[in-house]
C-alpha cells in the first residue's frame, strides 16, 4: 500500500513540476519583447523540450517502480518460504 502511495506522490510531483515549467515558460514568452512568430517558435521548442523531459522522467519512474515491484516480490517469496518452513519443516 505504501508503494502505491509513493508512486502517486511521485506522479503528482512530476505533474506539478511540468505544469509549473509550462506556465512559467508561457508567461516568460508572452512578456518578452519579441514578434509573434519568434514567440510561437520558442513556445513550440519549449513545449517540445518539456515533453521530452516528461517522457524521460516517466521512463525513470517506470523503471524504478519495476525495481521496487521485483524487490517486493522477492521479499514476499522469501518470507513465504520461511513461514512454510516453520509450519512444516520437512515439506518445504
KAMOJO-V458853 format. One record per residue. N is the residue number from 0. RES is the residue in one letter. SS is DSSP state (hx for helix, st for strand, lp for the rest). PHI is phi in whole degrees, -180 to 180 (* if undefined). Layout:
# KAMOJO-V458853
N/RES/SS/PHI
N/RES/SS/PHI
This chain:
# KAMOJO-V458853
0/X/lp/*
1/X/hx/-65
2/X/hx/-61
3/X/hx/-63
4/X/hx/-64
5/X/hx/-64
6/X/hx/-64
7/X/hx/-63
8/X/hx/-62
9/X/hx/-66
10/X/hx/-65
11/X/hx/-65
12/X/hx/-63
13/X/hx/-63
14/X/hx/-64
15/X/hx/-64
16/X/hx/-64
17/X/hx/-61
18/X/hx/-65
19/X/hx/-63
20/X/hx/-64
21/X/hx/-62
22/X/hx/-63
23/X/hx/-62
24/X/hx/-66
25/X/hx/-64
26/X/hx/-63
27/X/hx/-61
28/X/hx/-71
29/X/hx/-68
30/X/lp/-95
31/X/lp/-79
32/X/lp/-81
33/X/lp/-134
34/X/lp/-74
35/X/hx/-60
36/X/hx/-64
37/X/hx/-64
38/X/hx/-63
39/X/hx/-63
40/X/hx/-63
41/X/hx/-66
42/X/hx/-62
43/X/hx/-61
44/X/hx/-66
45/X/hx/-62
46/X/hx/-64
47/X/hx/-63
48/X/hx/-61
49/X/hx/-63
50/X/hx/-64
51/X/hx/-65
52/X/hx/-65
53/X/hx/-64
54/X/hx/-61
55/X/hx/-65
56/X/hx/-64
57/X/hx/-67
58/X/hx/-65
59/X/hx/-64
60/X/hx/-64
61/X/hx/-63
62/X/hx/-62
63/X/hx/-64
64/X/hx/-63
65/X/hx/-63
66/X/hx/-62
67/X/hx/-62
68/X/hx/-63
69/X/hx/-63
70/X/hx/-62
71/X/hx/-64
72/X/hx/-60
73/X/hx/-63
74/X/hx/-66
75/X/hx/-65
76/X/hx/-63
77/X/hx/-62
78/X/hx/-65
79/X/hx/-62
80/X/hx/-66
81/X/hx/-62
82/X/hx/-64
83/X/hx/-61
84/X/hx/-67
85/X/hx/-68
86/X/hx/-73
87/X/lp/-138
88/X/lp/-61
89/X/lp/-80
90/X/lp/-92
91/X/lp/-79
